[in-house]
Structure formats: C-alpha cells, structure tokens
Amino acid sequence: MGTTDLSLSDCVTLVMDRYLADLQGEVPSNLHALIIDEVERALLANTLQHCSGQRGMAAQWLGINRNTLRKKLQAYGLDT
C-alpha cells in the first residue's frame, strides 16, 4: 500500500503507533489533548498556507467563523 492509498485515519494511526513506540513503554500523559492540539495546529497552519494567508478563505475551507479562526491562531501563536 503506497502513501497515496492511505486515508487520513490510516495516517493518524501510523503516527500514533510510531509515537507510542518511541515512548518505549513509558505511559503517555494527557494523550487526547496532546494529539488534538498537534493536529489542530498543523491543520490551521497548513490551511492558511494553502489559502495564501487569506484568513477569510481559510475559515471558509475549515468551516469555522473567521473570529474563531483568529482566536485559534492566537492560541497557537500562528497569528503573525
């Protein structure tokens, strides 16, 4: 199976498996918040990049309000 055949869920599973393996048996803490934060940060940054920095367009692509996008960008330090 090539990488183009993988669903988004498959990609998340692969990265999660690698992350947990890298912990070498150490018990993760607050895993849900960690994963959600990392995924949301990457989603926002990548979408904004693909929209050439146009926040209105990025908000539309994401299906969220422009003010919500602004708050999330601020929270992640992406509001440059």
Contacts in CASP RR format, 6 or more apart in sequence:
PFRMAT RR
TARGET T0000
AUTHOR 0000-0000-0000
METHOD contacts of the structure
MODEL  1
MGTTDLSLSDCVTLVMDRYLADLQGEVPSNLHALIIDEVERALLANTLQH
CSGQRGMAAQWLGINRNTLRKKLQAYGLDT
6 14 0 8 1.000
12 39 0 8 1.000
16 35 0 8 1.000
20 28 0 8 1.000
28 34 0 8 1.000
37 76 0 8 1.000
40 72 0 8 1.000
40 76 0 8 1.000
41 76 0 8 1.000
41 78 0 8 1.000
43 62 0 8 1.000
44 58 0 8 1.000
44 62 0 8 1.000
44 69 0 8 1.000
44 72 0 8 1.000
44 73 0 8 1.000
44 76 0 8 1.000
44 78 0 8 1.000
45 76 0 8 1.000
45 78 0 8 1.000
47 58 0 8 1.000
47 61 0 8 1.000
47 62 0 8 1.000
48 55 0 8 1.000
48 58 0 8 1.000
48 73 0 8 1.000
48 78 0 8 1.000
50 58 0 8 1.000
50 61 0 8 1.000
51 57 0 8 1.000
51 58 0 8 1.000
51 61 0 8 1.000
55 66 0 8 1.000
55 69 0 8 1.000
55 70 0 8 1.000
55 73 0 8 1.000
56 66 0 8 1.000
56 69 0 8 1.000
58 69 0 8 1.000
59 65 0 8 1.000
59 66 0 8 1.000
59 68 0 8 1.000
59 69 0 8 1.000
62 69 0 8 1.000
64 72 0 8 1.000
70 79 0 8 1.000
72 78 0 8 1.000
73 79 0 8 1.000
END
